[in-house]
Amino acid sequence: MDSRVYRQWQELHRRTVLGETLAASEQEVYEAGCRELDAEETQDGGLEQMRRLRNDILSAEREQQQLREQEVKLDARIAALEARLDARTRQLLGIGN
């Protein structure tokens, strides 16, 4: 789809999203544009790339959650160790300020 046609389709898409009713001829152009864009995604591997990226994101989110859980455990361990320090050592380390 060339840029001129895409801009026209984009305007029809905007109107559709806003709930406007398109004239029959506009609706045909809009739907043809949708089909063309879908076909382009499929042809250039866009769908497969999106699947891979989505899986990468889910994996990163799981890893991030595990790191947050590890952080909580480490913070608790640090707090327990700091609580066992004498007042002078705590002061020298700047703990409890």
VORO-919578 format. One line per 4 residues: their letters; for each residue x, y, z of C-alpha. Coordinates in Angstrom, 2 decimals, always signed. Last residue first. Example, Ala and Ser with C-alpha at 12.3 -4.5 7.8 and 13.67 -1.06 7.14 Angstrom:
REM VORO-919578
sa) +13.67/-1.06/+7.14 | +12.30/-4.50/+7.80
REM end
This chain:
REM VORO-919578
ngig) +19.40/+7.46/+59.69 | +18.84/+3.80/+60.59 | +21.99/+2.46/+58.99 | +24.73/+4.96/+58.16
llqr) +27.43/+2.29/+58.22 | +29.30/+4.02/+61.03 | +26.04/+4.50/+62.95 | +25.09/+0.83/+62.59
trad) +28.56/-0.14/+63.75 | +28.17/+2.09/+66.82 | +24.67/+0.79/+67.62 | +25.64/-2.89/+67.56
lrae) +24.73/-4.97/+64.53 | +22.12/-7.73/+64.83 | +19.37/-5.61/+63.23 | +21.59/-5.10/+60.21
laai) +21.70/-8.84/+59.59 | +17.92/-9.17/+59.81 | +17.38/-6.14/+57.56 | +19.83/-7.56/+55.01
radl) +18.03/-10.90/+55.02 | +14.66/-9.19/+54.54 | +16.05/-7.09/+51.69 | +17.49/-10.25/+50.11
kveq) +14.14/-12.03/+50.26 | +12.30/-9.04/+48.80 | +14.90/-8.68/+46.04 | +14.56/-12.38/+45.14
erlq) +10.83/-11.90/+44.72 | +11.44/-8.87/+42.52 | +13.98/-10.86/+40.49 | +11.46/-13.65/+39.97
qqer) +8.87/-11.11/+38.81 | +11.39/-9.62/+36.35 | +12.16/-13.06/+34.97 | +8.46/-13.72/+34.43
easl) +8.08/-10.31/+32.73 | +11.10/-11.01/+30.52 | +9.59/-14.33/+29.42 | +6.26/-12.68/+28.66
idnr) +8.06/-9.99/+26.65 | +10.06/-12.55/+24.68 | +6.87/-14.50/+23.97 | +5.22/-11.32/+22.67
lrrm) +8.28/-10.57/+20.55 | +8.21/-14.05/+19.04 | +4.48/-13.83/+18.33 | +4.91/-10.36/+16.81
qelg) +7.70/-11.68/+14.57 | +5.47/-14.52/+13.45 | +2.70/-12.09/+12.64 | +5.02/-9.72/+10.82
gdqt) +6.51/-12.45/+8.67 | +6.61/-10.19/+5.62 | +3.75/-11.91/+3.87 | +1.45/-12.17/+6.90
eead) +1.78/-8.53/+7.81 | +1.31/-7.48/+4.19 | -1.82/-9.63/+3.93 | -3.31/-7.98/+7.00
lerc) -2.55/-4.56/+5.53 | -4.22/-5.51/+2.25 | -7.26/-6.95/+3.97 | -7.68/-3.84/+6.11
gaey) -7.27/-1.63/+3.04 | -9.96/-3.60/+1.20 | -12.21/-3.16/+4.25 | -11.69/+0.61/+4.25
veqe) -12.23/+0.96/+0.50 | -15.45/-1.07/+0.72 | -16.63/+0.94/+3.73 | -15.92/+4.18/+1.85
saal) -18.08/+3.00/-1.06 | -20.87/+2.00/+1.31 | -20.71/+5.33/+3.18 | -18.96/+5.08/+6.52
tegl) -20.76/+5.23/+9.83 | -18.79/+7.09/+12.46 | -17.92/+5.28/+15.67 | -14.68/+7.09/+16.48
vtrr) -12.77/+3.96/+15.51 | -14.47/+3.99/+12.12 | -13.55/+7.64/+11.55 | -9.94/+6.96/+12.42
hleq) -9.89/+3.93/+10.13 | -11.31/+5.97/+7.25 | -8.60/+8.58/+7.84 | -5.93/+5.86/+7.99
wqry) -7.22/+4.35/+4.75 | -6.74/+7.67/+2.98 | -3.27/+8.05/+4.48 | -2.44/+4.48/+3.42
vrsd) -3.58/+5.17/-0.15 | -1.23/+8.14/-0.36 | +1.62/+6.26/+1.33 | +1.55/+3.28/-1.03
m) +0.00/+0.00/+0.00
REM end
